[in-house]
Amino acid sequence: MVITELLERNARLYGSETALVEINPSDERDRAATWREAQLIELAQPNAPYRRELSWRTFDRLANRFANLLLSRGIQRGTKVGILMMNCLEWLPLYFGILKAGCIAVPLNFRYSSDEIKYCLELADVEVLLFGPEFVGRMDVIADQLPQIRFMFFVGHNGPSYTEDCLTLMGFCSSSAPPVALEETDHAAIYFSSGTTGFPKAILHNHRALYSSCQTEQAHHGQTRDDVFLCIPPLYHTGAKMHWFGSLLSGSKAVLLRGVKPEWILRAVTEEKCTIVWLLVPWAQDLLDAIESGRVNLDNYLLEQWRLMHIGAQPVPPSLIHRWMKYFPHHQYDTNYGLSESIGPGCVHLGVENIHKVGAIGKPGYLWQAKIVDDTGKDVTQGEIGELIVHGPGVMLCYYKNPSATDEILKDGWLYTGDMARMDEDGFIYLVDRKKDVVISGGENLYPVQIEDFLRKFEKIKDVAVIGLPDSRLGEIAAAIIEIKDGQSCTEEEINDFCKELPRYKRPRRIIFDKVPRNPTGKIEKPVLREKYCHGRLVEAQITN
């Protein structure tokens, strides 16, 4: 089965039921006006300007309209269509319209600069581009430098002169299914790596991978038609979309929240009766900080139906989950591990029944296999550290137009993740660190995630990142970039005293107080920190014990 068939099934079986809700709490305008053709939208609460919704039937019809718009312009199957949009109600119908036309969807990171947008569009051979009003300034800079782009569609009002009005044009297109037969082996989407280890690579997936992610997600979190999924992370990333695929498979409602303030999250859970919430580590930390500071009173919200707190996209500090369970003891908890190269989360998952294994990323996910191997590709013995490799239906086809990089990461059908891990006696896998992030200091391997997890236990620390700084004697030293909680003060001496519980060789030799940068999916941007601190400004020529 291809994933578009699930949308068509839901439209047929649950047509009038709500599929998607958008909540934009910071916007006082009536955002329903974004859809120019009245027949394209169903407003359940026209008196609530921050809220819009779509039924399954309208969702499917909008996807058909956009597919037919592409076909009317002579767009052939296999054409790459870029999406440069913030989370909104239009995002998923347009994505599915691309798939229904037999084209390849190419979602773009909304934080990309003009140069990065241009680079990715050229790398992926994008010929059609959709973009929203938030990107006009960046697109103005490069619009005349993209000769390969045949059509630029603007999703919003009063677009630039070099664009066409996507939503108005869709109003003139048929809402019937386009005459395009799809196979699960057809190419479906190109996603870009997060860039935390270098410039983004283009990751090619087929329809089989997309559908398998629906199966994996629903198997892990047991979505039923009674569930309501709150989605906050960006839809351009595999993580957010593939978690929503569980809702697609179960035919249940999902809520797109445009904002991450703790009050907004709790209000959305209350008003929309959300049962599953996916949080990134910084948002969970902010919510707990708001509770503990008294800024948020949980008694003001209706949260009894909230059954699952899911967190992922990066290593999850066990201390964070222990704090969480103090305030939400009835919650199921789960974390998933994955990469864009493995069609997102789920190739390894903890499982809601394994709260006693907090700190582990879990066991191989539904339909997946996982192993930990040494540099020669042989299994390490239980408990030893090696590289995590995975095998399953969501493994990418290739890095698009990059065979050498593909050969480095794909070997005999196994995806080499670049993550160092170990396995305990019960078969649970624990991440140790990124292979490229390991700090080799005086011949000892230091794994930053282990040091970060320890430091996060200090009550004054909000966030922390550990990187290696060059040193003439030891080769590298571990430096801790520490972000302190709002309203707190802290000294280097306090941190060093706290670190006395660590073995001496693991203690960070440099303490830097600064903000910890994270990308939209919550991953620490360590290349940014290395660029900032690894050029001699903070490194001593000699570090003594």
N, C-alpha and C positions, 0 to 999 in steps of 0.2 A: 504494500500500500504506500502511496505517496501522501505527503502531509496535507496537501490541498483537499484530499478526499475527506479528511476529518472535518474541515471547515464546512464543506458541502453537506456532510452528514448532520452536523449540528444545526445548520440552517434548516434542514428538512425536518428534524425531530424536535428541535427546541426553538423554532424560528422567532417567536415573540419574546423569548426570555432574554435577560440582559447578558451580554457577552463581555463587554468592556465598559469601564467607567473611568473617566479622567477627572481628577481633582487638582485644582490649581489654586491653593489657598492664598497665594500672594497676589493674585490678580483679581481686581474688583470689577473688571469689565465682563460683559456677557460674552464668553468665549464661543458660544454657539454660532456667532456670526462668522467664525472661520469657515464654516461650510456655507457656500453661497447659494447652493441649490437646496431649497427647503426639503425636497423629497429625499435628500441624501442623509438626513439625520433624524433620529427619534429622540426627543427630549423628554425625559421622564419628569424632570423638575425644572421647568423653564424659569421659575422664580429663584433658583439657586445659581447665581452667575459663575460660581467657581466649579460647577459640576456639569459634566456632559456624559452621555452614555450611548451605547450602540447595542441593538439586539443582534443575535446571531444571524438573522435573515439579512439585516441591513449590512452587517459586516461582510457577508458573502457577496452581496450585490455590489458593494463598493469595490471589492477586490475584482469582481468581474468587469466593472466599468473601467478600472484602470488597465486591466489586461487588454480589453478591447481598444482602449485608447492607444496603447503601444502597438497593437497589431494594425490599427488604422494608419499608423505612420510608417508602415513597412518594416517595423522592427522584427528581426528574425529570432527564432529560438537560439539560445546560447549567447545572446547579446548581454553584456554586463550593464546593469542599471544601478547607479550609486544612490544611496540614501544618506543625506546629511541633514538630520532633523533631531530636535530635542524630543524627549518622550511626549507623546500626545495621542489623541484618539485616532488620528489619521495614520499613525506609523504602521501598525500591523495590517490594516486593510491594504495599504499600498505595497507592503512587503509581499503579501499573499497575491496581490495582483501581478507583481513581477514573476512570481513562481508560476501562476496560472498561464501566463503568456509564454512559458517555456524559457524565460530569460533567467539570468543569474543575478541574484540580489547581492549588492556590495555595500553593506552598512559601514559608515565612516564615524570615527571618534569625534564627538562634538567639541573636544578640546583642541583638535588639530589647528595649527596655524595655517595661513594661506599656502605657504610653501609645502607643508605636510599634506594638505588636501591635494594640491597639484601632484605631488609625488605619488600618492596612493592612487589617484585617478589614472595616472599614466601607467603605474605598475600593473594595475588590474585591467587595463584596456577598457575602461568604462566609456561607453558611447552615449548613455542617457543619464542625466543627473536630476534628482529631486532635492530641493533644499528649502528650508524654512526661513522665516524673517530674521531669526537670530544670526544668520550667516551672511547677510547681504554685504556687510563691510568686508569680510574676508573674501567673498566671491568677487566683489568689485575689483579687487587687486589682481586677480588671475583670470578673469572671465575671457579676456582676449588672448590668453596663452594656452588655451585648451582646444587645439584644432580637431582633436579626435572626438570631441563631444558633439553629437549631432543634434540633440535636443536638451534644453534646460527647462525644467518645469518648476515653477514656484508654488509652494504650498502655503498660501496665505493671501493677504490683501495687497494690492498695489505693488506688485513685484517690479524688479528692475526691468529696463527696456529690453535687455537681452534674454529675458525669460518669457515663458508662456504660463498662463494661469491654469494650473493643473486641475483644480477642483471644478472650475467652470466648464472646462473641456470635458471632464468626466460626466457632467450632467447631460451631455449630448450623446453619450455612448450607451450601448446596450448593457443592461444589467444581467443578461443571460450569460451562462458559462461560455467561455471562448472555445472554439473548435481546435483545441491543442491536446493531444494525447501525451501523457507524461509516463516515464518509466522510472523506477527507483534508482536505476544506474545513471540517470541524467544528472549533469552538473546542476547544482542548485544555488550555492552561495559561496562567496569569498569573504572571509573575515580576516581582520588584521591582528597579528600578535600585539600584545599590550605595549611592547617597546621598552619594558623594564630591563631588558638585557641588550638593547640595541635598537636600531631603527626598525619599524614594523615590517613584517613579512606577510605576504598574501597567502592565506590558507584556503585551499579549495576543498569543498565538501559536495557530496551528491545527495539526492533525495532520500536514499536509504539511511544516511547518517541522521538527517533531520527527523525522520520518523522513529528511528531507534531511540533518539533522545526523549521523545514522547513516552515511549514504553519504559525507559529507565527511570525517568522522573516520577511517573505515576506509580511504578512498582515501589519506589523508595518512600514516597510520602502519602500514598494511598488516597489521592484526591477522589472525592465523589462529587456528585452534582450539588451536594449541600455545602461544599466548601467555597470559600471566597479567598482568593489569593491577593495579597497586597504586594505590588511590585513597585519598588522605588529605584533600583539601579537602572542604568541606561540600556535601552533596548538594542543599541547598536552592538552590544557585547553578547557573546554566546550565553553567558551566565544568566542574565535576566530573561532572555527569550526562551531558553531551554527549560528554565523552571516554569515559565508560563505554559510551555507545551504540555505539562501535566494537566493544567486546566483545560486546554484544548481537547486533550484525549477524553477527559471526564465530562466535558460539556458544562463546566462551571464558570462562575463569574470571576473576573479579575479586575483589580482596581489599580490604575496608574496614578501614583501620587507624585506630583511635581514639587518636591521639597522634602527636606530631611530633618526639620526641627522636631524635637521630641513631642511637643504639643500637637503638631500636625499629624505625626504618625499615630498617636493615641486617639486623636479625634477621628481619623479615617477608620481605624479599627472599630471604634464605637459606632459611628454613623453607618458604615457599610457592613457591619457585622462580620469583619474579616476573621477567618479561622487560621490562616497560614500567613506568616509574615517573614519575608526574607530580608535580613539586615546584613550590612557590612560591619566589620569590627568598629570603625569610628562612630557609626550611628548608634550601635549598641552601647558603646562607652558614653556617648553624649546623653543617651536616654537614662542610663544608670546615674550619671553625674547629676542630671536634672532632678531625679528622684531624691538622691541623697542630699542635695543642697536645699530641698524643699520647694524648688521652683515648680515642680510637677507633683500634684497630689493624685495618686492612682484612684482614690475614692471618687474622683470627679468623672471617671470614665467607666463604660460598660465593657468589660474585657473577658467575661466568663466564657465566651464562645471561642476565644483565641486558644487553639490547641497546640500549635506547633510554631516554635521559633527556630527558624533555619538560618544558619550563618555560614559564610564561606568566602571564596575568592582569594583567600590568603590564609596563612596559619592562624589558628584561633587560640589565643592565650587561655589555658585552663582557668586561670584566676578570673577571667571575664565571665566564664560560664558559672563558676561558683557564686560570683556576685549576682548574676542573673537569677539563678534558682532561689536565692534568698528572697527576692521580690516576686518571682513568678514560679512558685514551687509546683504548680499544677501543669506547667508547660512540658510538652514533649520537646526534645532538643535533637537536632541533627546537623551534621556538617557534611558537605560533599566536597570532593576534590576533583579537579578537572583542568583542562587546558582548552584553548580555542582549537588546538590541533586534535583534540579528542571530542569535538563538537560540544565543548563546555563541560559542566559539572556532571559527576555521576560515575566516572570510571572507577572511583573508589568512594565509598560512603560509610559513615559511622553506623547509621541505623538508629531509629528512635528508641529501640529497646536496649541500647548500649550506653546509657548515660554514665555508667560506672567506668567507662573507658574514655572519659573526657581527656582530651589531649591527643588522642589518636585521630587520624583521618578515616580509619575504618578498614574494611576489607574490600575486595573487588566488588564493584557494583553489578547490578542486574545486567546480564549479557556480556560482562567484562571479565578479563583475566588480568592479574598483576603479578609481577615478580620484582625482586631486588637483586641486582647483579653487580659484579665487579667490572673493572675496565676492559676485561676480555669478553664480557657478555655471559659469564658463568654465574649461576646462583651463588650468593654468599651464604654462609651458615647463619642460622637463626640468631638474631641479636646483633649481627654485624651491620655496619653501615655500608650501603652501596647505592647505586642509582636505581630509582623506581622506573620500571618500564611497564606499559599496558598494551593490551590487545583486545579489540572489540569492534563492533559494527560502526562506531563513531570515529574511528581513526581517519584522519584526513587522507585525501588522495595524494596531495603533494603541496609543497610550497610553489605557488604558481610562478612559472618562469624562473625557477631557482633550483635546478636539479642537484647541484652540489650540496645545498643546505638540506634538501630533501633526503639525500643519501646519508647525511650525518645523523638524522633523527629517526628515519624509518629503516628498520633492518628486519627482514624476514617477516614482515607484517606487524612487528612490534614497534611501538612508539617510545622512543627514549626521551623521557620527560625533562632531563636535566636537573631533577630534584633528588637530593640525597635523602635516604630514608632507612629505617630499620623496622624489623618485624618482631613482635613479642611472641611468647610461647603460645598464645591463643590465636595467632594469625592476624592480629591487628597491626596496621602499618602506622608508623609515626614519622612525620616529616622531620628532617633534621635541618636542611637548608637547601638553597639553590646551589648546584654544583659550582657555578661561577661566582657565588657569593662567599664561598669558604675562604676564611682568612688563614693563611699559613704563617704563623709567627714563631720564629726560632725552631722551625721544623715540626711544630705542633699544629694539627688541624683544629681551628676554632670554628664552630658553627654558630653564626650570628643569631639564628632563631632561638637557640637554647639560652643565650645571654639575654635576648630581648624578653623572653618569657619570664626569666628570673626578675629582671628589672621592673616589669609591669606589676609585680607584687607590691612594690613600694607605693604607699598610698598617695603620694604627691605627684606621681608620674601619670600623665594622660596618655602619652604615646612615646615610642622609642624605636630607633633604628640603629643597628650596629653595622659598621662598614670597616674595611681595612684601609689603613693609611700607610703609605710607604715609610720604611724606616731603614737607615743605613746599616744598623746592627742586626736586627731581627728579621729583616725583609719586609714584614708588615706588622702593624699593631692594630688591636681592636679599638675602635673609637665609638662611643655611644652618643648619638645625637638624641637629646632628651627634651620632650615637650612637657612642660609642667601644667597641671590643671589650673583653670582660671581661678584667680583669687589666692593662689598658693605662692609661696616663695621657697626656694630651695638652694642649697649650696653644693659645690663640688665635694666638699668634705662629707656632707650627709650621704651622697651617693656612694662615695668610696667606703664609708663605714658600713653601709648596707651590703656592699659587694664583698665584704670580708667572709660572708657565708659561702662564696664561690671558691672553687680551687684557684690558687694563685694565678695559674697560667690562663684561666678563663676571664679574669677580671679585666674590664676595659681600662686601657692605659691612657685614654684621653676622654674627658667628659666635655661635651659641647651642648649648651642650652640653645635650642632653636626649634622652629616648627618642623614637624616631620611631614614632608610632602607625600601625598597619595594620589594615585590616578582615580578616574571615576568609578572603577570597580574595587577600590579600596586597597590596592597593592601599593606598598611603599616604593617610591621612585628612587631607588638607590643610585642609578646613574646620575640623577640630579645632585644627590649629596656628594658623590665622588667628584663630579665636576666642580662643585663648590669648595670642597675641602682637601682635595688630593693634589693641589698644586703648590704646596710648600708654605702656605700661609699659616697653617696650624701644626705643622709637623716639625718636631725637633730633630736635629741631626743625630742625637744620641739619646736613647731612653734607658735609664738605669732602673734596676729592680728596687 
